[in-house]
């Protein structure tokens, strides 16, 4: 066991000159750097989320516009088919009426 009473009372450690005068400034610089790093992380995160929202909105808008264009094209084709069918029906009934008039006279 160590006898504490017989140990030397000399100081074995030395502190560099001006250490305690510079210590508060060093601590504050470290705190400022840490705050700036956190602020940069938060700013980068917000920017990444904003970019993700913008890109998602553009993609959804593009898909929606593409679907609308397809629907317009389908509607135009249906309208053309309908008008062609109508013309064919008019032609057919015109011929039928003409034939009926021919046979009735």
TADARA-V557867 format. One record per backbone hydrogen bond with DSSP energy under -0.5 kcal/mol. CO is the residue of the C=O (numbers start at 1). NH is the residue of the N-H. E is the energy in kcal/mol with one decimal. If there is no record, write none. Layout:
BEGIN
CO|NH|E  CO|NH|E
END
This chain:
BEGIN
2|4|-0.9  3|6|-0.6  4|7|-1.0  10|12|-0.6  16|19|-1.7  18|22|-1.8  19|23|-1.5  20|24|-0.6  22|26|-2.2  23|27|-2.5  24|28|-2.5  25|29|-2.3  26|30|-2.2  27|31|-2.4  28|32|-2.7  29|33|-2.4  30|34|-2.2  31|35|-2.5  32|36|-2.6  33|37|-2.4  34|38|-2.5  35|39|-2.7  36|40|-2.4  37|41|-2.2  38|42|-2.7  39|43|-2.9  40|44|-2.6  41|45|-2.3  42|46|-2.6  43|47|-2.5  44|48|-2.3  45|49|-2.4  46|50|-2.5  47|51|-2.4  48|52|-2.3  49|53|-2.4  50|54|-2.5  51|55|-2.6  52|56|-2.5  53|57|-2.5  54|58|-2.4  55|59|-2.5  56|60|-2.7  57|61|-2.7  58|62|-2.5  59|63|-2.7  60|64|-2.6  61|65|-2.7  62|66|-2.6  63|67|-2.4  64|68|-2.4  65|69|-2.5  66|70|-2.1  67|71|-2.3  68|72|-2.6  69|73|-2.5  70|74|-2.5  71|75|-2.5  72|76|-2.7  73|77|-2.5  74|78|-2.5  75|79|-2.4  76|80|-2.6  77|81|-2.5  78|82|-2.5  79|83|-2.7  80|84|-2.6  81|85|-2.5  82|86|-2.4  83|87|-2.4  84|88|-2.6  85|89|-2.4  86|90|-2.6  87|91|-2.9  88|92|-2.7  89|93|-3.0  90|94|-2.5  91|95|-2.5  92|96|-2.5  93|97|-2.9  94|98|-2.4  95|99|-2.5  96|100|-2.7  97|101|-2.7  98|102|-2.1  99|103|-2.4  100|104|-2.1  101|105|-1.3
END
